[in-house]
Amino acid sequence: MKDKDSLESHYHSAAEIWQVGCTGAVLEPTHRPKFITMARSRFHTFQLSINHSQTIGDGAKIDALVRGLAIELHGAPGLAEQWFDSEFSADDFGELVNANLAQLGTSDKS
């Protein structure tokens, strides 16, 4: 039972870190690296989905993935900050996400 409680606490904590990090609020120093890792995982998932869609030739899916990530980042300033700090935003599809973000009124502030 103790292991189950520990596991639930771990995932609950991860969900809280994700939620707080996405808002752009200041994270505790021990939580920031975990948020960055989760954000990078999200961006990597986007990249894998794009690669798969390219392989099968599904342009509509690529458009939906790009637009969907832009909308997600627009609503999550802390996640958008990580996006702009990552190498993911600099590749071809990252630039498409950035263009969609600019249309939504979100851009790299640096």
C-alpha positions as CSV (number, residue, x, y, z in Angstrom):
1,M,0.0,0.0,0.0
2,K,2.8,2.4,0.8
3,D,4.4,1.9,-2.7
4,K,1.0,2.7,-4.3
5,D,0.7,5.9,-2.2
6,S,4.3,6.9,-3.2
7,L,3.5,6.3,-6.9
8,E,0.3,8.3,-6.8
9,S,2.2,11.1,-5.0
10,H,4.9,11.0,-7.7
11,Y,2.4,11.3,-10.5
12,H,0.3,13.9,-8.7
13,S,3.4,15.9,-8.1
14,A,4.4,15.6,-11.8
15,A,0.9,16.8,-12.8
16,E,1.2,19.8,-10.4
17,I,4.7,20.6,-11.7
18,W,3.4,20.5,-15.3
19,Q,0.4,22.7,-14.5
20,V,2.4,25.3,-12.6
21,G,5.2,25.3,-15.2
22,C,2.8,25.7,-18.1
23,T,1.4,28.8,-16.5
24,G,4.8,30.4,-16.4
25,A,4.8,30.7,-12.6
26,V,8.1,30.3,-10.8
27,L,8.9,26.7,-10.0
28,E,10.8,25.5,-7.0
29,P,14.5,24.9,-8.0
30,T,14.0,21.2,-7.6
31,H,10.9,21.2,-9.9
32,R,12.3,23.3,-12.7
33,P,14.5,20.5,-14.3
34,K,11.5,18.1,-14.1
35,F,9.3,20.6,-16.0
36,I,12.0,21.2,-18.6
37,T,12.3,17.5,-19.1
38,M,8.5,17.1,-19.5
39,A,8.4,20.0,-21.9
40,R,11.1,18.5,-24.0
41,S,9.3,15.2,-24.0
42,R,6.2,17.0,-25.3
43,F,8.2,18.7,-28.1
44,H,9.9,15.4,-29.0
45,T,6.4,13.8,-29.3
46,F,5.4,16.5,-31.6
47,Q,8.5,15.9,-33.7
48,L,7.8,12.1,-33.9
49,S,4.2,12.8,-34.9
50,I,5.4,15.1,-37.7
51,N,7.9,12.6,-38.9
52,H,5.3,9.8,-39.0
53,S,2.9,12.1,-40.8
54,Q,5.6,12.9,-43.4
55,T,6.3,9.2,-43.9
56,I,2.7,8.4,-44.7
57,G,2.2,11.6,-46.7
58,D,-0.5,13.1,-44.5
59,G,-0.2,16.9,-45.1
60,A,-3.5,17.6,-43.3
61,K,-2.3,15.8,-40.2
62,I,0.9,17.9,-40.3
63,D,-1.1,21.1,-40.5
64,A,-3.3,19.9,-37.6
65,L,-0.2,19.0,-35.5
66,V,1.5,22.4,-36.2
67,R,-1.7,24.4,-35.4
68,G,-2.5,22.3,-32.4
69,L,0.9,22.8,-30.8
70,A,0.7,26.5,-31.5
71,I,-2.6,26.7,-29.8
72,E,-1.3,24.7,-26.8
73,L,1.8,27.0,-26.5
74,H,-0.3,30.1,-26.9
75,G,-2.3,29.0,-23.8
76,A,0.7,28.0,-21.8
77,P,3.3,30.8,-21.5
78,G,5.7,28.7,-19.5
79,L,5.6,26.0,-22.0
80,A,6.1,28.5,-24.8
81,E,9.1,29.9,-23.1
82,Q,10.6,26.4,-23.1
83,W,9.7,26.0,-26.8
84,F,11.5,29.1,-27.8
85,D,14.5,28.1,-25.7
86,S,14.7,24.7,-27.4
87,E,16.2,23.5,-30.7
88,F,12.8,22.2,-31.7
89,S,11.6,25.7,-32.5
90,A,14.4,26.3,-34.9
91,D,13.7,23.4,-37.4
92,D,11.4,23.7,-40.4
93,F,8.3,22.6,-38.6
94,G,9.2,24.5,-35.6
95,E,9.3,27.6,-37.7
96,L,5.8,26.8,-38.9
97,V,4.7,26.5,-35.3
98,N,6.3,29.9,-34.6
99,A,4.5,31.5,-37.5
100,N,1.2,30.1,-36.2
101,L,2.1,31.5,-32.7
102,A,2.8,34.9,-34.2
103,Q,-0.6,34.9,-35.8
104,L,-2.1,34.1,-32.4
105,G,-0.1,36.9,-30.8
106,T,2.6,34.9,-29.1
107,S,6.2,35.3,-30.1
108,D,9.7,34.8,-28.7
109,K,10.2,37.7,-26.3
110,S,14.0,37.6,-26.3
